Amino acid sequence: MNGRILTGALIGVCVALVMFAYGALQSIESRSAVELQGSCAAQAARFFKGTDLDQRTTPGLPPPPIPIADFQDHYDAQLRRCFVQIDSTTSYDVSPPVEIHAKTVADAFEGRVYADFVQRIDRDQPPDRCYVMVNGRKEQCASIEEFDLLARPYMGITTFSAEKNYGGKR
């Protein structure tokens, strides 16, 4: 009888130790994921600050004023990559006025560009540049909507249709 109690107690202790170790491992993994996301956010901010947005020039136009620009970051744990998307609009004070809208998705550490979009807003023409890397190939796009759809996975956004899923409501 004492052997059964001792065996049961040892099994109970072993189960408790395994559960404790598993919990500690989960805590370390989630903490490192949070740390990686924090590191990604910091690097994306450095990448954004290091862009030459205020120095860009366009042939035939005067140097632009500082553009309106913003960025967002996303750490993809599966790919182990930190992506940054920079969105900017630059207005040129010429006659007639010119506005250029640009979006870029890049690896915040390596600088490799995965998606790029540039379009003059003042004219009704296709973008000057529009592509997204899809499965290692440069996929051309014809509009900002197509760019956003193709670039979504880099920013951790899965395909979502509010119309289909919620009848147009969120």
N, C-alpha and C positions, 0 to 999 in steps of 0.2 A: 504494500500500500504506500509506504514512504517513497518507494522508487517511482511510483506513478505521480505522486505529488511533486517530487523533485523534478521529474521529467516535464510535467505540466508547467511548473514554475519556470524552468529553463526555456521552454518553448515560449512562454509569455514574455520573458525578458528579451529573448531574441526578436520576437515580433515587435516589441516596443522599440528596441534599438534600430531595427530596420525602418520602422515608421519614422523615428526621429531622424535618422540619416537621410531618408527620402525627403522629409520636410526641409531639412537643412539644405539639401541639394537643390530643391525647388526654390528655396529662398535665394541661394547663390545665383542660380540661373536667372531668376526674375530680376535680381539686383543688377546682374551684369547686363541684362537687356535694357534696364532703365539707364544704367551708366552708358551703354552704347548709344542709346537715343539721345542722352544729354551731350555726349561727345559729338554726335552727328549735328545736333542743333548748334553747338558752338562753332564747329567747322563750317557749317553752312553760312553762319553769320560772317565768319572771316572771309569765305569765298565771295559772298555778296559785297562786302566792303572792299574787296580787292578787284572788283570789276571796274572796267573803264567806262562806265555808263556816262559819266560827265565829260569824257574825252572823245567819245565817238563822233566821227564826222561822216557826212554823206556828201559824195561828189555833187557839186553844183549848189550846195546849201551852206549857209554860214554855220560856224560852230554852234551847237545847241546849248541852250541853258541847261541847268541840271534837270534831268528828267524826273518824272514821277515814277518811282520804282519800288517794288516790294519783293519779298521772297518767302518761300516756305520750304521746309525740309521734311525728309522722310527717311527713316532707317529701315531698310528691307533686311530683316533677320535671315531670311532664307538665302538671299544672294550675298549677304554680309556686305552691303553697299549703302553708302549715305548719298542720297540724291538731294539736289537743291533745284527748285524751279524759281527762276527770276522772271518777273513780269514788269515791263516798263512801257511807258508812253512818253515820247519826246515831242514837244511842240516847237516848231521853228517859226520865228517871227519874220516871215517873208510875205510877199503878196503874190498869189493868195496864200494864206497860212497852210502849213504842212504839219501833219501829225503822223508819227511813226509808232506803231505798236509792235513790241517784240516780246517773245517768250522763249526761254531757253531752259532745258532740263539737262543737268550735268551731274557727274560724280563729284561731290564736294571735296574729296581728297585728291583724286587723280586729275580732275579737270576735264575728263573726257565728256564730250557733248553727246547726249543720247537723243535730243530732240531740239529743233530750232524753228522759230517762226518769226518772220518780219513782214510787215505790210504797212504801206502808206494808207492811212485812214481816209485821206481827202479824195481818194479816187475809187471808183467802183471797178476794180480789177483784181485778178487773183493775187495771192501773196507774192512778194518778191522772193521769199525763201520759205519753204515749208517742208520739213521732213521729220520723221521719227524712226529711230532704229527699232525694227521689229524682227525678232529671231535672228539678229546679226546682220540684217539687210536694211539698207536705207529705203524706207517707204515714203514716197512723195505724198503730200497732201494738198488739197486745193482750197481749204478754208480754215478759219480759226476753230470752227466746230469739229472738223475732222482731226485737226491737230490735238485738241483737248481730248477727244475720244481715244486716239491712239496713244497719247502720253499718260493717260490716267494710271496704268499699271505701275509706272515708275514712281508715282507719288502715293502708292498704296491704296488706290481707289479701284475697286472692282467695278465691272460694268453694272450700271444701275439705271433702271428706268422708272422714274416716279409715275409716269403715265401707266405703265404696265402693272407695277406693283401696288400703287396706291391710288389709282384713278386720277393721277395728276396732282395729288395732295401729298404732302410730307407730314 
